[in-house]
Structure formats: C-alpha cells, structure tokens
Amino acid sequence: MKLSPALAAIFLAIPSLVAAAPTATPAGAVELSTPVTANIVAFPREATCNAPIPTDPDDLEKYNEEMRKMSEATVKAHTGERMCKPADFISSKNKQVKERVKKACVEGYEMCVSNRKKANNACKSAGGTVDQGHKDALQFCKDKKKEWSNKKV
C-alpha cells in the first residue's frame, strides 16, 4: 500500500497535535496566585525549628519567649535583605548613588547575618535544632554581604 506524501505527513503530525492539545484541569489542581519569591525558591523548608513544646508552665513561658525572639529576628533578617536595591546600583550612572546603594546593601546584609544568628540561637535555646535551610539562609546573607563589600563603584 502506497501513501501519498500529504497523507503520510498527516499521520506523522497527529501525535504531536494530540500531545499539544489543551487538557482539562484536574479537580485537585491548584493555580498559584502569588508570585514565587527568591526566598521561597532558595530556601524551601518549614518555617520552624521543630522545638518540642514543653508541658511545664515555666518551661512553656521560656519556650514562647524564645520562639518570639526567633520570629522577630527572622523578620528583621528579611528586612535587612530588602534594604538592598541592586537595580538602583545597576541603572545609576551617579557614583554617589552607587556608593549609597552599596552601603545600604552591606548594612542590610550585615543586619541579615546578625539576625539570622539570633534566630538560630533562639531556636537552640527553645530546644530545637537549626536545620540546613536555616544554615543556608545564614550563609546566603554572609555571601551577599561579602559580594557587596567587594563590589567596585
């Protein structure tokens, strides 16, 4: 049996057309409504240090205080990270603006480093363990601080 070139082309194209066809969304599918941020991508982990919750009221008070300290330090660390506006550094031709951005970035990442350390210490004091994600976050801040400290204006 001989196939015409047009018919052969159709038979060859059918699998790719079927594969590219839109499909119905599964019932359990979830669409992301918020953009993925760098922190989510860089450090996908639980936001906890897994400290056991004590039953003794005095220990529970200490635990709650340490967890509060850890939470506050983490918020301050994120604030430090957001102080750095690299787009301003890249887009500006003004040396003074670049110096100001560089200084803000170094200070911001220093704030990030010190507060990440505080958060890790509070986690340990609460009886938890510092997981690899927390260690990676601290190292990220250290690396960025060093990078901005060495940046030429």
Summary of the structure (lengths in Angstrom):
residues: 153
radius of gyration: 25.7
end to end distance: 73.9
largest distance: 88.2
contacts: 374
relative contact order: 0.14
helix: 67%
strand: 0%
